[in-house]
Amino acid sequence: MDKIKSEDFRVDRPVHLSELNTYNDLNSNDDELKKRLAETRRKLGKLQDVMYAHGKYAVLICFQGMDTSGKDSLIREVFKDFNMRGVVVHSFKTPTYLEKKQDYLWRHYIRLPARGKFGVFNRTHYENVLVTRVHPEYILSEHIPGIETVEDVKESFWHNRFEQIKKFEKHLVENGTLVFKFFLHLSKEEQKNRLLRRLDRPEKNWKFSPDDLEERKFWDDYQRCYEEAINITSAPDAPWYVIPSDNKKASRTIVADIIYDELKKYKDIDEPVLSEEILKNVDLYRKQLEND
């Protein structure tokens, strides 16, 4: 199996998505990939227990990708060995009436993980510079002062949103949240194959929506918007990772390895130790329990 190195997928210079691979099998078969993921998953589960007890860092893991890129199944498989008290997954859909009454970051802010916990965002605050940029008419439902028509949504509007998002993530990092952002990079051909499987397999039918076909017409627009968002907002303390996702098993393995390897770099994360006062009286506590 090829060695997985975070820097091979991290965006630390401008990228062109059309030039990046959407397929990578790590020179491994399905069984080898499954075994590697299981090993990394167990290590992540143990590390999560330590971080929960440590209680100093929160971890926010963000997933973005085109429809059928594998976000749901990746989240299910990568975090399978986590203690459920230490991880919370949020899937962001179309904003509700209440959410539209607040600023666009509010619904994400109130679902941020507490210290010691992992938060997983299935679709994220970046929807507000992706879907809304491809369909700027959606911005009108936010009732923003000065935005009365689509013509009012100028390039300066998107520039300001990018800056707001960068400041939002910088604030999180400075207050103890470790931020990972993954773009699941899917080819248009593979998306077609996955949509066809949704139609052909009864157990997958519920996932299909005609809206998927409508959004597919905007493929090039989405690729352009993703590319710009990734390039503008990838930062050393909140980087983007572009993950080849035509092979689901490989993409899960890559994501799990990156999360584990990056978290292991934090040498100040350790299990808390008992205070000296408690340690001095361990024998006394033991006797009390034994004589209970």
Secondary structure, 3 states (H helix, E strand, C coil): CCCCCHHHCECCCCCCHHHCCCCCCCCCCHHHHHHHHHHHHHHHHHHHHHHHHHCCCEEEEEEEECCCCCHHHHHHHHCCCCCHHHEEEEECCCCCHHHHCCCCCHHHHCCCCCCCCEEEEECCHHHHHCHHHHCHHHHHHHCCCCCCCHHHCCHHHHHHHHHHHHHHHHHHHHCCEEEEEEEEECCHHHHHHHHHHHHHCHHHHHHCCHHHHHHHCCHHHHHHHHHHHHHHHCECCECEEEEECCCHHHHHHHHHHHHHHHHCCCCCCCCCCCCHHHHHCHHHHHHHHHCC
